[in-house]
Amino acid sequence: PLTSIRGSLGLLISGVMGVFPEKTMKLLEIANNNCDRLLLLINDILDIEKIEAGQMDFEIKITDINQIVKE
């Protein structure tokens, strides 16, 4: 359901369905941003569930932390 809501909001914001007043566009953008945030939260929760269930594989390797900090 969230993907459908996100898609619909995207269509409305893009102007495919016509032009909306500025206040309406602002509300649509807020709804779209919150939809994106909710999607990220759901994905994080699903990742945590995978980790707890032992279904997520991790590749442990040596990394130069200095290079990462520089980047």
C-alpha positions as CSV (number, residue, x, y, z in Angstrom):
1,P,0.0,0.0,0.0
2,L,2.8,2.4,0.8
3,T,4.2,2.1,-2.7
4,S,0.9,2.9,-4.3
5,I,0.5,6.0,-2.0
6,R,4.1,7.1,-2.9
7,G,3.4,6.6,-6.6
8,S,0.2,8.6,-6.5
9,L,1.8,11.4,-4.6
10,G,4.6,11.5,-7.1
11,L,2.1,11.8,-10.0
12,L,0.3,14.6,-8.2
13,I,3.5,16.5,-7.5
14,S,4.8,16.1,-11.0
15,G,1.8,17.9,-12.4
16,V,0.5,15.0,-14.5
17,M,-2.9,15.4,-13.0
18,G,-3.0,19.2,-13.4
19,V,-1.7,22.2,-11.6
20,F,-2.5,22.6,-7.9
21,P,-2.5,25.8,-5.7
22,E,0.7,26.5,-3.8
23,K,-0.7,25.5,-0.5
24,T,-1.9,22.2,-1.9
25,M,1.5,21.5,-3.4
26,K,3.2,22.2,-0.1
27,L,0.9,19.7,1.6
28,L,1.6,17.1,-1.1
29,E,5.3,17.6,-0.8
30,I,5.1,17.2,3.0
31,A,3.0,14.0,2.5
32,N,5.6,12.7,-0.1
33,N,8.5,13.4,2.2
34,N,6.9,11.7,5.1
35,C,6.0,8.8,2.9
36,D,9.7,8.5,2.0
37,R,10.7,8.6,5.6
38,L,8.2,6.0,6.5
39,L,9.5,3.7,3.8
40,L,13.0,4.1,5.1
41,L,11.8,3.3,8.6
42,I,10.0,0.2,7.4
43,N,13.1,-1.0,5.5
44,D,15.2,-0.5,8.6
45,I,12.8,-2.5,10.7
46,L,12.8,-5.3,8.2
47,D,16.6,-5.3,8.2
48,I,16.7,-5.5,12.0
49,E,14.3,-8.5,11.8
50,K,16.6,-10.2,9.3
51,I,19.6,-9.7,11.5
52,E,17.8,-11.0,14.6
53,A,16.6,-14.0,12.6
54,G,20.1,-14.7,11.4
55,Q,19.1,-14.3,7.8
56,M,21.4,-11.5,6.9
57,D,25.0,-12.3,5.8
58,F,27.8,-10.0,6.7
59,E,31.2,-9.8,5.0
60,I,33.8,-8.8,7.4
61,K,37.0,-7.3,5.9
62,I,39.8,-5.1,6.9
63,T,39.2,-1.5,5.9
64,D,41.5,1.6,6.0
65,I,39.5,3.9,8.2
66,N,41.8,6.9,7.4
67,Q,40.8,6.7,3.8
68,I,37.1,6.6,4.6
69,V,37.5,9.6,6.9
70,K,39.3,11.5,4.1
71,E,36.5,10.7,1.6
